[in-house]
Amino acid sequence: MSESSVKLQNGEFVLNGEEVTILSGSMHYFRVMPQYWEDRLRKMKSGGLNTVTTYVPWNLHEQVRGDFDFTGILNVVEFLKVAQKVGLYVIFRPGPYICAEWEMGGLPSWLLSDDEMKVRSTYPLFTEAVTKFFEQLIPKVVPLQYNRGGPIISFQVENEYGSFGDSTAYMEFVKEAMVARGVTELLVTSDNSKKSMERGRLPGVLMTANFQDHAARHFKDLKDLQGDNLPLMSMEFWSGWFDHWGENHHIYKADGIAELTKAILVSGGSVNFYMYHGGTNFGFMNGGNVDKGIYKPTITSYDYDAPLSESGEPTEKFFQIKEMIQKHAPKGRVPSSLPELPVAIGKVAYTEVKVHETMSLAALLEISGKPIYNDDILPMEKLPINNGGGQGYGFLLYRTRVNTKPTKLALSRSPRDRAQVLLNGDEVGVLMRKTEEEDWGLKITTGKDTDNVLDILVENLGRVNYDKHLQHEKKGILGDVKINDKKQEKWEMYPLEFKTHFMEAVSSSKKWTAFDGHEKQPALYRATLDIQDSQPKDTFVVMKGWEKGVIFINGFNLGRYWNVGPQQNYYLPGPLLKQGKNEIAVFELHKAEGTIRFDDKADLGEVQQINNDDDIEPML
């Protein structure tokens, strides 16, 4: 067996016989277009970094149980090769849990189809699923370890496990799942507090700390736990923060982060900036949090107020951090001359386009295929689809017939997460998950004496990605639906996952009709963006006048929009566009506008300064 390339000697990382300071930045390949990987990595190198750190999203690589995907934006091997080409080391964080403000912390939703599932534990069906995933993933990256000529210098065992549990047996399982498949480079753990470090530690595995402020205190905790002779590292030095829908855009001022960077470096520590380049929560893959009992889903942008913006632009924070690295990293560990920044990628505000076609909800349901029939209502994860793993993401329409005049609708449990109620095609209200204690009822005044069609369109707004709530994130309607205090039975269920094959069928369908103002219920709208340039530029989609829904560009799910903010426009990378006609499809739940506009700069909303000074990852 090969030895780890990185040695731990006298409180230093040693590589090739030389002491090194790891100067790393987090960038997630699955949040950035592959065509831009090299651009972003070269900018990292120009900023003084020598390492890139990435997570691995199990729930994208195995979105359906047993079906693995390592192509396109998920081609992790290619990403690692690009990092090596640029001249960066890699810290590889394969999970299986990653947090990352990512849907269910990267765990696949199909795990929850097992009612007894215990995630992040030695529960046999969980470890079996992890083993099958690692059997696919780890052999792909083992040849790219540094001691075999690749860029990977370290692997992380699990992620922030001490904030979740204290099972040494589980942590040993994850470690062995990597080592048995050929991982030989340095192993580390990553936790948010001294207590969490103690709970998540493993013998012979280097502990690292996650924090934003008070480096000296966190590094002292590391020394207290593992001695003075091991190197100090912040595996997550939070360069900014993430945003929830309905809040402000959170920032941490550039000069503040620069001073905190200095504090890490002068104390002799290594650092990974989380994030250095955040990217985008494409599709339905944003996560969420429960803060003081209140559910808060994360927005589409993962800008994070990072040194490189969501669209890859160097910010003031980038330049200030670079200066601190050049001034305060130990002598000889940063090149005296750093590479120039790559040529900027252009942004353009394309001319607004007019919506010219619409497709009704009824037509969408027809394309989706036959519904699932059941006497009792089922959550997404219990639907008999996707190799028995249920529905993962998107929307689920529940339909039933009510043969009395309905005056009151009540759910026995909170919807998961947003339930739009329609009676005979007309919206009668929206029930939104916040806490579990609220009254989940609606008064109905528009019902007929008999033969009513009740639709409840439920949107999964993003599974919680942190804390014990991971265990309880089934989506859809989890309890009973009562009409006039009587349990309603006999349901038809239409999963709307908006996968590629479905969007292809929608695009080629003959069911489109001319746009004549917005529909009174959820519907799909289509516009065409005609581009003359052979290399389309990045842009930002402005959804002013629209209310809530999802944007698709040439069939690609760009992500959610919502007029509650803070995000005001939505990053559209140039590689998703093409010369000629581009199809823009919008699934709008409420109010459609007749036009779609574009801008050449981001607008993430009103800002709010934050400072995360808690030991445990805080909720804003």
C-alpha positions in Angstrom: 0.0 0.0 0.0 1.3 3.5 -0.9 1.9 6.0 1.9 0.2 9.3 2.2 2.1 12.0 0.2 1.4 14.6 2.8 3.4 14.1 6.1 2.5 15.7 9.4 5.8 16.8 11.0 6.4 19.3 13.8 3.1 21.0 13.3 3.5 21.4 9.6 2.2 19.7 6.4 5.2 18.4 4.5 4.9 17.5 0.8 7.9 16.3 -1.3 10.1 17.0 1.7 9.1 20.7 1.9 6.8 22.4 4.4 3.6 23.6 2.8 0.7 25.9 3.8 -2.5 24.6 2.2 -4.2 27.6 0.6 -7.4 26.2 -0.7 -10.8 27.3 -2.0 -14.0 25.4 -2.2 -15.7 25.1 -5.6 -18.2 22.5 -6.5 -18.0 21.1 -10.0 -21.8 20.4 -10.0 -22.6 24.0 -9.4 -20.6 25.3 -12.3 -20.8 24.7 -16.1 -18.0 22.3 -17.2 -16.9 24.8 -19.8 -16.1 27.3 -17.0 -14.2 24.9 -14.7 -10.8 25.9 -16.0 -11.6 29.6 -15.9 -12.6 29.5 -12.3 -9.7 27.3 -11.3 -7.2 29.6 -13.0 -8.7 32.5 -11.1 -8.1 30.6 -7.9 -4.5 30.1 -8.9 -4.2 33.8 -9.7 -5.5 34.6 -6.2 -2.6 32.8 -4.6 -4.3 29.5 -3.9 -2.5 26.1 -4.3 -5.5 23.8 -3.7 -9.2 23.4 -4.6 -11.6 21.5 -2.4 -14.8 19.9 -3.7 -17.7 17.9 -2.3 -19.4 15.0 -4.2 -23.2 15.1 -4.5 -24.3 11.5 -4.1 -27.9 12.5 -4.9 -27.0 13.7 -8.4 -24.6 10.9 -9.2 -27.3 8.4 -8.2 -30.5 10.3 -8.5 -32.4 7.1 -9.1 -31.3 4.0 -7.1 -28.9 2.0 -9.1 -28.6 4.4 -12.0 -25.2 6.2 -11.8 -24.2 9.3 -13.8 -20.6 10.7 -14.1 -21.1 12.6 -17.3 -21.3 16.3 -18.2 -21.5 18.6 -15.2 -21.0 15.4 -13.1 -17.8 14.3 -14.7 -15.8 14.6 -11.5 -12.7 12.8 -13.1 -12.5 15.5 -15.7 -12.8 18.2 -13.1 -9.9 16.7 -11.2 -7.8 16.6 -14.4 -8.5 20.2 -15.1 -7.4 21.1 -11.5 -4.2 19.3 -12.1 -3.7 21.0 -15.5 -4.1 24.4 -13.8 -1.6 23.3 -11.1 -3.8 22.9 -8.1 -3.8 20.2 -5.5 -7.2 18.7 -4.5 -8.9 18.0 -1.2 -11.7 15.5 -2.0 -14.8 15.4 0.2 -16.9 12.4 -1.0 -19.4 12.4 1.9 -21.6 10.4 1.8 -23.2 13.5 3.6 -21.9 16.9 2.5 -24.3 19.5 3.9 -23.4 22.3 1.4 -26.8 23.9 1.5 -27.6 21.1 -0.9 -30.8 19.0 -1.1 -30.8 16.6 1.9 -27.1 17.3 2.3 -26.3 15.3 -0.8 -28.1 12.1 0.4 -30.4 10.6 -2.2 -34.1 11.1 -1.5 -34.8 7.4 -2.3 -33.2 6.4 1.1 -36.4 7.8 2.7 -38.6 5.2 0.8 -37.5 2.9 3.6 -39.7 4.0 6.6 -37.0 2.6 9.0 -34.1 4.4 7.4 -31.5 5.8 9.7 -29.1 8.0 7.7 -25.5 8.6 8.7 -25.5 5.4 10.8 -24.6 1.8 10.6 -28.2 0.9 9.7 -27.6 -2.0 7.3 -29.6 -0.6 4.3 -27.8 2.8 4.7 -24.3 1.3 4.7 -25.3 -1.0 1.9 -26.3 2.0 -0.2 -23.1 3.9 0.7 -21.0 0.9 -0.2 -22.6 0.6 -3.7 -22.1 4.3 -4.3 -18.5 4.2 -3.2 -17.9 1.2 -5.4 -18.7 3.4 -8.3 -17.0 6.6 -7.2 -13.8 5.7 -5.3 -12.2 3.6 -8.0 -12.6 6.5 -10.5 -10.6 8.9 -8.3 -8.0 6.5 -6.7 -5.7 6.8 -9.8 -5.8 10.6 -9.4 -4.2 10.5 -5.9 -0.9 12.5 -5.7 1.1 9.4 -4.9 -0.1 8.0 -8.2 0.6 11.1 -10.3 -2.7 12.9 -9.7 -3.7 16.1 -7.8 -5.6 14.6 -4.7 -3.6 15.2 -1.6 -6.3 14.5 1.0 -9.7 12.9 1.5 -12.3 13.9 4.1 -14.1 11.3 6.1 -17.8 12.2 6.2 -18.6 15.8 7.0 -19.4 17.7 10.2 -20.5 14.4 11.7 -20.0 15.6 15.3 -22.9 18.0 14.8 -25.1 15.0 14.0 -24.0 12.0 16.0 -21.2 10.3 17.9 -21.0 6.8 16.4 -17.3 5.8 16.0 -18.5 2.6 14.3 -20.2 4.7 11.6 -17.1 6.9 11.1 -14.9 3.9 10.9 -17.3 2.4 8.3 -16.9 5.5 6.1 -13.2 5.5 6.5 -12.8 1.8 5.7 -15.2 2.2 2.7 -12.6 4.5 1.2 -9.4 2.8 2.4 -10.5 -0.6 1.2 -11.0 0.8 -2.3 -7.5 2.2 -2.5 -7.5 5.6 -0.8 -4.1 6.1 0.7 -3.7 9.9 0.9 -4.1 12.0 4.1 -7.5 11.5 5.8 -9.1 14.4 7.7 -12.4 15.2 9.5 -14.1 18.5 9.6 -16.3 19.9 12.5 -17.7 23.1 13.8 -16.9 23.1 17.5 -14.8 21.5 20.1 -17.7 19.4 21.2 -18.4 18.3 17.6 -14.7 17.6 17.0 -14.7 15.2 20.1 -17.8 13.5 18.8 -16.7 13.1 15.2 -13.0 12.3 15.7 -11.3 9.1 14.6 -7.9 7.7 15.7 -5.1 8.5 13.2 -7.3 11.0 11.3 -6.4 14.7 11.4 -9.1 17.0 12.8 -9.8 20.3 11.1 -12.0 23.2 12.2 -14.9 25.1 10.6 -15.5 28.7 11.6 -15.7 32.3 10.5 -14.2 34.3 13.4 -11.9 33.8 16.3 -9.3 31.6 14.6 -7.1 31.5 17.7 -9.9 30.0 19.9 -10.7 27.3 17.3 -7.1 26.4 16.7 -6.6 26.2 20.5 -9.4 23.7 20.5 -7.6 21.6 17.9 -4.4 21.7 19.9 -6.2 20.7 23.1 -7.7 17.7 21.4 -4.8 16.4 19.3 -1.7 18.0 20.6 0.8 20.7 19.5 2.7 18.6 17.0 0.0 18.4 14.3 -0.7 21.1 11.7 -3.7 23.5 12.1 -6.3 23.9 9.4 -9.6 25.5 8.9 -11.4 23.2 6.5 -14.2 25.7 6.2 -13.4 29.3 6.7 -16.7 30.8 5.8 -16.1 33.7 3.4 -19.7 34.8 3.4 -23.0 33.0 3.9 -26.0 31.6 2.1 -29.5 33.0 1.7 -33.0 31.8 2.3 -36.1 32.9 0.4 -37.8 35.9 2.0 -34.6 37.1 3.7 -31.9 39.6 2.8 -28.8 38.8 0.8 -26.1 38.0 3.5 -22.6 39.4 3.2 -19.4 39.6 5.2 -17.4 42.7 4.3 -14.2 42.1 2.3 -11.9 43.9 4.7 -13.3 41.8 7.6 -12.6 38.5 5.8 -9.2 39.8 4.8 -8.3 40.5 8.4 -9.6 37.1 9.5 -7.5 35.5 6.7 -4.4 37.3 8.2 -5.2 35.9 11.6 -5.3 32.3 10.3 -2.0 32.7 8.4 0.0 34.5 11.2 -1.1 31.7 13.6 0.6 29.2 11.2 -2.7 27.7 10.0 -3.7 26.4 6.6 -7.1 27.4 5.2 -9.8 26.4 2.8 -12.1 29.3 1.9 -15.7 28.0 2.0 -16.8 29.2 -0.6 -14.2 30.6 -2.9 -16.6 30.3 -5.8 -20.2 29.3 -4.9 -21.9 28.8 -8.3 -25.6 28.0 -8.6 -28.2 25.6 -7.2 -29.4 24.5 -10.6 -32.6 22.6 -10.9 -34.4 21.5 -7.7 -31.2 20.9 -5.7 -31.2 23.7 -3.1 -31.3 22.6 0.5 -33.1 24.2 3.4 -32.8 24.7 7.2 -35.1 24.5 10.2 -34.3 27.5 12.4 -36.0 27.6 15.8 -38.7 25.3 14.4 -39.3 27.4 11.2 -38.5 25.8 7.8 -36.4 28.0 5.5 -35.6 26.9 2.0 -32.4 28.1 0.3 -32.5 30.3 -2.8 -31.2 29.4 -6.3 -28.1 31.5 -6.2 -25.2 30.1 -4.2 -23.1 33.3 -4.7 -22.2 33.1 -0.9 -20.6 36.5 -1.1 -17.5 34.6 -2.1 -14.3 35.9 -3.6 -15.4 34.9 -7.0 -19.1 35.8 -7.6 -21.7 33.4 -8.8 -20.9 34.3 -12.4 -17.1 33.9 -11.8 -16.1 37.6 -11.5 -13.3 38.5 -9.0 -14.7 40.7 -6.3 -13.1 43.1 -3.9 -12.8 40.2 -1.5 -10.8 38.3 -4.0 -8.2 41.1 -4.2 -8.0 41.7 -0.5 -7.5 38.0 0.3 -4.9 37.7 -2.4 -3.0 40.6 -0.8 -3.2 39.0 2.7 -1.9 35.7 1.3 1.1 37.4 -0.4 1.9 39.3 2.7 1.3 36.9 5.5 1.8 33.3 4.2 5.1 31.9 5.5 8.0 33.0 3.4 8.6 30.9 0.3 5.3 29.2 0.3 3.5 31.5 -2.2 5.2 32.2 -5.6 6.6 35.7 -5.8 4.8 36.0 -9.2 1.3 34.8 -9.5 -0.5 34.0 -12.9 -2.5 36.8 -14.5 -6.3 36.6 -14.3 -7.9 35.0 -17.4 -9.6 37.2 -19.8 -13.0 38.2 -18.4 -16.1 36.3 -19.7 -18.5 38.8 -21.2 -22.0 39.5 -19.9 -24.8 40.9 -22.0 -28.3 42.1 -21.4 -30.2 40.4 -24.3 -33.3 42.1 -25.7 -36.4 41.2 -23.8 -38.5 38.4 -25.3 -42.2 38.0 -25.5 -44.1 34.9 -24.4 -45.8 33.5 -27.4 -47.2 30.1 -26.3 -48.6 28.4 -23.3 -49.4 24.9 -22.2 -52.1 24.2 -19.7 -51.7 22.1 -16.5 -54.1 19.6 -18.0 -51.8 19.1 -21.1 -48.8 18.8 -18.8 -50.5 16.1 -16.8 -51.4 14.3 -20.0 -47.8 14.3 -21.2 -46.7 13.1 -17.8 -48.6 9.8 -18.3 -51.1 7.8 -16.3 -51.5 8.8 -12.7 -50.8 6.6 -9.7 -54.1 5.5 -8.0 -54.3 4.8 -4.3 -57.0 5.0 -1.7 -54.7 6.7 0.8 -52.6 9.7 -0.1 -48.9 9.0 -0.5 -45.8 11.1 0.0 -43.3 11.5 -2.9 -40.9 8.9 -1.6 -43.6 6.2 -1.5 -44.7 6.5 -5.1 -44.0 3.3 -7.1 -41.6 4.9 -9.6 -37.9 5.4 -10.1 -36.8 1.8 -9.3 -39.0 1.7 -6.2 -37.4 4.8 -4.7 -40.3 7.2 -5.2 -40.2 10.8 -6.5 -37.2 12.8 -5.5 -37.8 16.4 -6.6 -40.2 18.8 -8.2 -44.0 18.8 -7.9 -46.6 16.3 -7.1 -50.3 16.9 -8.0 -52.8 15.1 -5.9 -56.3 14.9 -7.4 -59.6 13.6 -5.9 -63.3 13.9 -6.5 -65.5 15.4 -3.9 -69.2 14.6 -4.2 -70.5 16.9 -1.5 -70.2 20.7 -1.3 -66.8 21.3 0.3 -66.6 24.2 2.8 -63.5 23.3 4.7 -60.2 21.6 3.8 -57.7 20.5 6.5 -54.4 18.7 6.5 -53.5 16.6 9.5 -49.8 17.6 9.1 -47.8 20.4 7.6 -47.5 20.2 3.8 -44.0 19.5 2.5 -43.5 22.1 1.5 -45.9 24.3 -0.4 -49.4 23.2 -1.3 -51.4 25.1 -3.9 -55.1 24.1 -3.6 -57.4 24.3 -6.6 -61.1 23.4 -6.8 -62.6 22.8 -10.2 -59.5 24.6 -11.7 -59.7 27.7 -9.5 -57.1 28.4 -6.8 -58.6 28.6 -3.3 -55.4 29.1 -1.3 -51.8 28.1 -0.6 -50.6 26.3 2.5 -46.9 26.8 3.2 -44.7 24.7 5.5 -43.3 26.8 8.3 -43.7 25.0 11.6 -45.5 21.8 12.6 -47.8 23.5 15.0 -49.8 25.7 12.7 -53.4 25.2 11.6 -53.3 23.6 8.1 -56.8 24.5 7.0 -58.6 26.5 4.3 -62.2 27.7 4.1 -63.8 27.0 0.7 -66.6 29.1 -0.7 -66.6 28.1 -4.4 -67.6 24.5 -4.3 -70.5 22.9 -6.1 -73.1 20.6 -4.5 -71.5 17.6 -6.2 -68.9 16.4 -8.7 -66.0 18.7 -7.5 -62.4 18.1 -8.6 -59.9 18.9 -5.9 -56.3 19.4 -6.9 -53.4 19.9 -4.5 -50.2 20.8 -6.2 -47.3 20.3 -3.7 -43.8 21.6 -4.4 -40.7 20.1 -2.7 -38.9 23.4 -1.9 -35.7 21.6 -0.8 -35.0 19.0 1.8 -33.3 20.2 5.0 -29.5 19.7 4.7 -28.3 20.0 8.3 -29.0 18.6 11.7 -31.3 15.8 12.8 -34.1 16.9 10.5 -32.4 15.0 7.7 -34.0 11.9 9.0 -37.6 13.3 8.6 -37.7 14.9 5.2 -40.3 13.1 3.2 -42.1 15.4 0.8 -45.6 15.9 -0.4 -48.6 15.3 1.8 -47.7 13.1 4.8 -50.9 12.8 6.7 -54.6 12.8 5.9 -56.7 15.4 3.9 -60.1 16.1 5.4 -63.0 17.7 3.6 -65.7 18.9 5.9 -64.0 17.0 8.8 -64.1 13.7 6.9 -61.0 11.9 5.6 -60.8 12.1 1.8 -59.9 8.9 0.0 -59.3 7.7 -3.6 -56.5 9.8 -5.0 -54.8 10.2 -8.3 -51.2 11.3 -8.1 -49.2 12.9 -10.9 -45.5 13.3 -10.3 -44.0 16.3 -12.2 -40.3 15.9 -12.0 -39.4 17.9 -15.1 -36.7 15.5 -16.1 -34.9 15.7 -19.4 -37.0 13.2 -21.3 -40.2 14.9 -20.0 -39.0 18.3 -21.1 -38.1 16.9 -24.6 -41.7 15.6 -24.9 -43.1 18.9 -23.7 -40.9 20.8 -26.2 -42.0 18.7 -29.2 -45.7 18.5 -28.1 -48.6 19.7 -30.2 -50.4 20.8 -27.1 -48.9 24.4 -27.1 -51.4 27.1 -27.7 -51.0 30.8 -28.5 -50.4 33.0 -25.4 -53.4 35.1 -24.6 -52.6 36.3 -21.1 -51.8 34.3 -18.0 -53.7 31.1 -17.1 -55.8 31.0 -14.0 -53.9 28.0 -12.7 -50.3 26.7 -13.0 -49.1 26.5 -16.6 -46.0 26.4 -18.8 -45.1 29.4 -20.9 -42.7 29.6 -23.8 -40.6 32.3 -25.4 -37.8 32.3 -27.9 -34.5 34.1 -27.5 -32.7 34.5 -30.9 -28.9 34.9 -30.6 -26.7 35.9 -33.5 -23.4 35.5 -31.7 -21.6 32.2 -32.4 -20.5 32.3 -28.7 -23.4 33.4 -26.6 -22.5 35.4 -23.5 -23.6 35.0 -19.9 -26.7 36.9 -18.9 -29.2 37.2 -16.0 -32.9 36.4 -16.4 -35.2 39.0 -14.9 -38.6 37.6 -13.8 -40.2 40.9 -12.8 -43.9 40.6 -13.0 -43.9 36.9 -12.5 -44.6 35.3 -9.1 -43.2 31.9 -8.5 -42.0 29.0 -10.6 -39.1 27.3 -12.5 -37.0 28.4 -15.5 -35.9 26.0 -18.3 -33.4 27.0 -20.9 -33.3 24.7 -23.9 -34.7 22.0 -21.6 -32.1 22.6 -18.8 -33.6 23.3 -15.4 -32.0 26.6 -14.4 -33.7 26.7 -11.0 -36.5 28.3 -9.1 -37.6 32.0 -9.1 -39.8 33.6 -6.4 -40.8 37.2 -6.0 -40.4 37.1 -2.2 -36.6 37.6 -2.9 -34.0 38.4 -2.0 -32.8 37.2 -5.4 -34.0 39.6 -8.2 -32.5 37.9 -11.2 -31.1 34.5 -12.2 -27.7 33.7 -13.6 -27.8 32.1 -17.0 -24.4 30.8 -18.1 -23.5 31.3 -21.8 -22.8 27.6 -22.4 -26.5 26.8 -21.9 -27.3 29.1 -24.9 -26.6 28.5 -28.6 -26.4 30.5 -31.8 -29.9 30.8 -33.2 -33.2 30.1 -31.5 -33.2 29.3 -27.8 -36.3 27.9 -26.0 -37.2 29.5 -22.7 -39.9 27.7 -20.9 -41.3 28.9 -17.5 -43.5 26.8 -15.2 -45.4 29.6 -13.4 -47.7 28.7 -10.5 -49.7 31.9 -10.2 -49.2 35.1 -12.3 -47.4 35.1 -15.7 -46.0 38.2 -17.3 -46.0 38.6 -21.1 -42.3 39.3 -21.3 -39.0 37.9 -20.0 -36.1 40.4 -19.6 -32.3 40.1 -19.2 -29.6 42.0 -17.4 -25.8 42.1 -17.6 -25.2 42.1 -13.9 -26.5 40.2 -10.9 -29.0 41.5 -8.5 -29.2 39.4 -5.3 -31.3 41.9 -3.4 -30.9 44.1 -0.3 -27.8 43.1 1.7 -27.4 42.3 5.4 -24.0 42.1 7.1 -23.6 38.8 9.1 -21.1 37.4 11.5 -21.3 33.7 12.4 -19.5 33.5 15.7 -21.2 30.4 17.1 -19.5 27.1 17.7 -22.2 25.2 16.0 -23.2 26.2 12.4 -25.7 29.0 13.0 -29.0 29.5 11.5 -29.7 33.0 10.5 
